[in-house]
Amino acid sequence: MKKVLFTRELSDFDLQLCTRLGIEPVIAPLVGIQPVELSEIRELPNLTATLHQATAIAFTSRHAVEALLGSMPSDPDDQTELFFTELIRILRKKPVYTVGESTADVLDAYGIMARFPEDYNGTVLAEMMLNDGVHSSVIHFCGDIRRPEFREALHEAGVAVEQIVVYRKKNRQIDVNAYAALVKSVQAVAFYAPSAVEAFWNASLHTHFKGAYYAIGHTTLSALESLGAAARVPNVPVSELLIRDIAKNL
């Protein structure tokens, strides 16, 4: 079995795929996701009016969908419940775009249809929206740490972008010595976000590793390369393809 450290949680499908391909996954997330409370989002000034006025909605991370739509409390107050119902209604009526298929799949579970580009990155998503030619104002649901290319591409074309932070990333508290022992025991490390790369290097975990690095996409690859590390990346930034690439090349 090829032992691989994954720096985020894997889905049941990914775990089963690892087993079929002879990979022993070591799951050791470095970065956590903290959703913003729905009541806090609801209290943003003029949010409902802004949502109604927007010509399109964009999600550049499935974390944003899960944080926004999955944060409904089990016993919400009346105002929060009304806001959530209205939010779903608006999203079902507006043109919605996502950075990739997995993000669109999460929206689909709520009855919200979304379009996404063939190449899963923010720049190509912005180009797709501009080619549609009908959007003058866009709501971008996102995290507190995000790449600037999506907003910049739309802004340069004269499209107003309102960014609404629905989750925050924070480094997990880890036992560095225990994590270093895991790093020494694996043949590869797989990264799914630049923030995980940063956390890995900040903890000096790279000094304990002699194997191969893998990145989910070119943004994460760039983060590794900026630190002098080479890595492989799948043709399309999908976890399944990343795992298959590891199995094939490790």
Buried (B, 14 or more C-beta within 10 A) or exposed (E): EBBBBBBBEBEEEBBEBBEEBEBEBBBBBBBEBEBBBBBEBBEEEEBBEBBEEBBBBBBBBBBBBBBBBEBBEEEBEEEBBEBBEBBBEBBEEBBBBBBBBBBBBBBEEBEBEBBBBEBBBBBBBBBBBBEEEEBEBBBBBBBEBBBEBBBBBBBEEEBBBBBBBBBBBBBEEBEEEEBBEBBEEBBBBBBBBBBBBBBBBEBEBBEBBEBBBBBBBBBBBBBBBEEEBEBBBBEBBBBBBBBBBBBEEB
